[in-house]
Amino acid sequence: MKKTGLLFLLVFGWRSIAAGDEFCGIRNLAFMEGENISFNVFYSVVGIYINAGTGNFTVNNEHMNNRAVYHIVGSGSSNPSYDWIFKVRDRYESYIDTATMQPLKFIRDINEGGFKKYENITFNKKANTAITTNGVFKVPVCVQDVLSSIYYARNIDFSQYQVDDKIPFTMFLDNEVFSLYIKYLGKEVIKTKYGRFNAIKFKPLLVKGTLFQGGEDMSVWVSDDENHIPIRIESPIVVGSVKVDMMQYRNLRYPLSSMISFR
C-alpha cells in the first residue's frame, strides 16, 4: 500500500502533452528564503471538527555539491491528546536546484498510526535515475518528489487553463514512478479559520495510502495572488474527514493580497 504522507502535502480532459511536460522549465517566482507557513489540522467523524494536529513548511537557501538549493522542510504531527486516535509524526525534506526547480535529494521520516518508514533518495539528473537503499531506478526527465511537487506547482500560471483542465506531472515515491495530475477547478472566495480569501481551487490526483483512499476526493485552495500558498485543504480519509487551514505565515515573497478579511 502506498503512503501519501502529510495531511496537507497534496497541494497538487488531458491536454495534448505528455505527463510531466509542464513541470519542466518553470522558474521560481512564488517563494523565497525564510518563508515559514503553519497549519492547523482539523478532524471530524460526525460533522464536528476538532483541532487534531499541526503542520509547518520552511524554506532555506543552502548549497549541495556546489549547487545552490532550496532546502524545504515539511513537518506534521497530531496533537498529543489525540495520539490515541491516530498518531502522526512526519518529517519531509527536499533539496531543490534553484536553477531548474528539480529535486536533487529527498528524505522522508514518518510515523503514521504505527507505520514507520525512513526513505532517502538521491536524484541523478544527468542519468535520469533515483538512487535509494533498494537500488537504482529509471525516472522521467522532470520527475518530482512529494515535497518538491508542491513548491513547483505554486509556480504554475493557472490563468492559462480552463475549468476541468488537468495539469499532469510525474512523482517518484516508494521506489515507483506515478503519473499524476492537478485538476483546475477555477476561482472562488473561501472562508477559513484565518480569514476570507480570493482563492484558486484544484483537485490533485492522490496515491492511495494509509490515510487517503486515492482519486480526486481532495480539494485544495491556494491564495489567488503571486504567492499561491495553500490556505485550505479538505478531504475524506479512511475514517472521517480532515480540514487543513493556514494559520500563520512569515516572509512571503509578496503581500498576501488575496486576503479579503481577517477571521
Residue pairs with C-beta under 8 A, 6 or more apart in sequence:
1 208
1 209
1 210
2 173
2 174
2 176
2 178
2 207
2 208
2 209
3 110
3 112
3 115
3 117
3 173
3 174
3 209
3 210
4 10
4 206
4 207
4 208
4 209
4 210
4 211
4 212
5 90
5 92
5 108
5 110
5 146
5 209
6 55
6 74
6 75
6 76
6 90
6 92
7 41
7 53
7 55
7 76
7 88
7 211
7 233
7 235
7 242
7 244
8 39
8 41
8 55
8 76
8 230
8 233
8 244
9 74
9 76
9 92
9 146
9 147
9 150
10 146
10 204
10 206
10 212
10 218
10 220
10 233
11 150
11 153
11 154
11 204
11 220
11 222
11 230
11 233
12 149
12 150
12 153
12 180
12 182
12 204
12 220
13 164
13 165
13 166
14 166
14 168
14 181
15 165
15 166
17 168
18 168
19 140
19 168
19 169
19 170
19 179
19 180
19 181
20 140
20 141
20 142
20 143
20 168
20 169
20 170
20 179
21 142
21 168
22 156
22 167
22 168
22 169
23 142
23 144
23 149
23 152
23 169
23 170
24 141
24 142
26 101
26 152
26 155
26 156
27 101
27 155
28 70
28 98
28 101
28 151
28 155
29 155
29 226
29 253
30 151
30 154
30 155
30 226
30 227
30 228
30 253
31 59
31 151
31 154
31 227
31 252
31 253
32 59
32 251
32 252
32 253
33 59
33 60
33 61
33 70
33 251
34 59
34 60
34 250
34 251
35 57
35 58
35 59
35 249
35 250
35 251
35 252
35 253
36 56
36 57
36 58
36 59
36 248
36 249
36 250
36 251
37 56
37 57
37 229
37 230
37 246
37 248
37 249
37 250
38 54
38 55
38 56
38 246
38 247
38 248
38 249
39 54
39 55
39 56
39 230
39 244
39 245
39 246
39 247
40 51
40 53
40 54
40 55
40 193
40 244
40 245
40 247
41 51
41 52
41 53
41 54
41 55
41 76
41 78
41 242
41 243
41 244
42 49
42 50
42 51
42 52
42 242
42 243
42 244
42 245
43 49
43 50
43 52
43 53
43 82
43 85
43 240
43 241
43 242
44 50
44 240
44 241
44 242
44 243
45 239
45 240
45 241
49 243
50 82
51 79
52 78
52 79
52 82
52 85
52 242
53 76
53 77
53 78
53 79
53 82
53 88
54 76
54 77
54 79
55 74
55 75
55 76
55 77
55 244
56 73
56 74
56 75
56 76
57 72
57 73
57 74
58 72
58 73
59 70
59 71
59 72
59 151
60 70
60 71
60 73
61 68
61 69
61 70
61 71
61 98
62 68
62 69
62 70
62 71
62 95
63 69
64 95
64 104
64 105
65 104
67 97
67 98
67 99
67 104
68 97
68 98
68 99
69 95
69 96
69 97
69 98
69 104
70 94
70 95
70 96
70 98
70 151
71 93
71 94
71 95
72 93
72 94
72 95
72 96
72 147
72 148
72 151
73 91
73 92
73 93
74 90
74 91
74 92
74 93
74 147
74 150
75 90
75 91
75 92
76 88
76 90
77 88
77 89
77 90
78 85
78 86
78 87
78 88
78 89
86 112
86 113
86 211
87 111
87 112
87 113
87 114
88 111
88 112
88 113
89 110
89 111
90 108
90 109
90 110
90 111
90 112
91 107
91 108
91 109
91 110
92 106
92 107
92 108
92 109
92 110
92 146
92 147
93 105
93 106
93 107
93 108
93 147
94 103
94 105
94 106
94 107
94 145
94 146
94 147
94 148
94 151
95 103
95 104
95 105
95 106
96 102
96 103
96 104
96 148
96 151
97 103
97 104
97 125
100 125
101 148
101 151
101 152
101 155
102 123
102 125
102 142
102 144
102 148
103 123
103 143
103 144
103 145
103 147
103 148
104 122
104 123
104 125
105 120
105 121
105 122
105 123
106 119
106 120
106 121
106 123
106 145
106 146
106 147
106 148
106 172
107 118
107 119
107 120
107 121
108 117
108 118
108 119
108 146
109 117
109 118
109 119
110 116
110 117
110 118
112 210
112 211
113 210
115 210
119 132
119 133
119 174
120 132
120 133
121 130
121 131
121 132
121 145
121 172
122 130
122 131
123 129
123 130
123 131
123 139
123 143
123 145
123 172
124 130
124 131
128 138
128 139
128 140
128 141
128 143
129 136
129 137
129 138
129 139
130 136
130 137
130 139
130 143
130 172
131 137
132 175
134 175
135 175
137 172
137 175
137 176
137 177
139 170
139 172
139 177
140 170
140 177
142 169
142 170
143 170
143 171
143 172
143 177
144 152
144 169
144 170
144 171
144 172
145 171
145 172
145 173
146 171
146 173
149 169
149 171
150 230
152 169
153 167
153 169
153 182
153 228
154 222
154 227
154 228
154 229
155 228
156 167
156 182
156 228
158 184
158 200
158 202
161 167
161 184
162 184
163 184
163 185
163 186
164 183
164 184
164 185
165 183
165 184
166 181
166 182
166 183
166 184
167 181
167 182
167 183
167 184
168 179
168 180
168 181
169 180
169 181
169 182
170 177
170 178
170 179
170 180
171 177
171 178
171 180
171 207
172 178
173 207
178 207
180 204
180 205
180 206
180 207
181 204
181 205
182 202
182 203
182 204
182 205
183 202
183 203
183 204
183 205
183 216
184 200
184 202
185 201
185 202
185 203
185 219
186 200
186 201
187 198
187 199
187 200
187 201
187 224
188 199
188 201
188 221
189 196
189 197
189 198
189 199
189 260
190 196
190 197
190 199
190 201
190 221
190 231
190 232
191 197
192 231
192 232
192 245
192 246
193 245
193 247
193 263
194 231
194 245
194 246
194 247
194 262
194 263
195 259
195 260
195 261
195 262
195 263
196 259
196 260
196 261
197 221
197 223
197 224
197 231
197 258
197 259
197 260
198 223
198 224
198 225
198 258
198 260
199 221
199 222
199 223
199 224
199 231
199 232
199 258
200 221
200 222
200 223
200 224
200 228
201 219
201 220
201 221
202 219
202 220
202 222
203 216
203 217
203 218
203 219
203 220
204 216
204 218
204 220
205 215
205 216
206 212
206 213
206 214
206 215
206 216
206 217
206 218
207 214
208 214
210 238
211 237
211 238
211 242
212 218
212 235
212 237
212 238
213 236
213 237
213 238
217 235
217 236
218 233
218 234
218 235
219 233
219 234
219 235
220 230
220 232
220 233
221 230
221 231
221 232
221 233
222 228
222 229
222 230
222 231
223 229
223 231
223 256
223 258
223 259
224 258
225 254
225 255
225 256
225 257
225 258
226 253
226 254
226 257
227 252
227 253
227 254
227 256
227 258
229 246
229 249
229 252
229 256
230 244
230 246
231 245
231 246
231 258
232 243
232 244
232 245
232 246
233 242
233 243
233 244
234 241
234 242
234 243
234 244
235 241
235 242
249 256
